[in-house]
């Protein structure tokens, strides 16, 4: 089944690499006008260029997602150019590897600023437009760690759990307004962020990054990392009309690691 997002305007955060880039590229392939948001101007410009070279529509808006003024500019500039916002993918996120005893409050709070508060503020701004349009799609990228926890990763896991609660709550508020709100929960995806995280964890146990990653992969029923394109496929489906009956859900893309 080919997903049709023709004419839809979709904002994707953290679109410069990894999962965000894969989502932006697949949304554009499906016909969406994609607005790319991230801190790295170089990265998102490269993604926008790659999309337009293939005949897609993409605009890069350099955005510090923990800055309220920057978020407001992202939404305002999108509406000024396209007249509407049909989809929002809250993908941008950060990690903090530390055992709880040694964890620093400032670093813990920094995770929440990006993983939770930027999601709340950007969703709030976009929902206002979606209500006037009488429709819209919001997809929040969470994690299976939100459901099962993650040792030495409590900041990340708990922030992603907050995203799930937020997703369900906003879905209930907007269900009668033609707006759907869902979360996608990947397992370890083969991205730079995951490999950096695995390297940091490996040092805590005196192991090489390669050996530690191999152990992690061994816990997957499919014995592999998830590919960013797989997460993108689920996300783009949830942005489509075919998913209009799905809201308030958290859908795992994890190779069977968490079966619920």
Phi, psi and omega in degrees: 000125179268127180281135180247111176246027185306127177081352180285144177255120188232126174267132177235120178268158184061038190272004184280342182196174174057225183299317182299318178297317180298320179295313181300316182293318181289323177298318178295319177300331181273002174106358182285152168269110191260133174251119185263128181234131176188168179286327185277106178299320181298315183294311184288330174295323178294320179293316179300318179295319179297322180291314182292329177295336178266007178093006180271175180247123181209140175231132180262128177235105180297123189219125168275106191288354175258011178250115184300319180297322179293321177296317179299320178296319179302311181293314182298315182293326178294314180292321179297322182278319188250346178082356184193168172226114182263334183214146175227127174244108177274091184254330186303138180198164178222171187228160176210109182268117178189145172285156189299321183298323184266355184296141179260134183303317182299319180290323177297314180296324180298324177297315180294325179303315181275313188285336183242302188290325176293326177296314180298311185292318181289321176298315179304314181293320182285324181299326178303319179286322180295325177297316179295327179281345185063040176171155177170167181228130176236129177233123179255128178273111179256225183192151174295340177295338176294335183264330185241353183082167180206115179300141180064018183214035187294328179297312181294309184299317182289326177293322178288331173293322176299322178298323179294316177297319177297316180302311181296319182294313180291326177300319178293321180293328190249002187301325182274003185252009180081014181249134174247146181225118182224166177235144172249132185243095177280159165270200181296119180259144183285080179229169178299319182299316181294316181294324175296317180297317179297323179296320179293318178295320182302320180298326180297333183252008179068032181243162174282156179299323182293316181293319181294318179297322178297322177296317179298313179300327179297340178278348180276132175303331180268356178055049180198162169279153175282147177267145181303325181296330178292319177294320179298319182298317178295318182296313181296323175301316181292340176279349189266168176294333181295342181256019185295339179269004182250118176206149182074017184257155172237108189256123183279138168234088194215013179065022179086010182296318177239116184251088176204000000 
